[in-house]
């Protein structure tokens, strides 16, 4: 009877802590607020940056791009028409597509119909 007495390799399984994932985005007239899966909240003045920049408070590697989209159905125009006489001119956020790129290079796209952006 033969016995194999070669080396035995033990491999430990460990899950490397990945980067937190963008879970939610909120857009105001000038500030983008992103919430990550670990609870971190990051902000950037997207309007001052021209719509593209880095979310530095989130750590290295999180980028963003805000692209305003047209009001195709007129709903935003109707809602701002109702609020502007109340002194809220310019308070409504733009309709936009926001792309958050994580440190691994994965894009998460959020599209707005109002202030809160739905992830996609």
Secondary structure by P-SEA (a helix, b strand, c coil): ccccccbbbbbbbbbcccccccccccccccbbbbbccccbbbbccccccccccccccccccccbbbbbbccccaaaaaaaaacccccccccccccbbbbbbccccbbbbbbbcccccccc
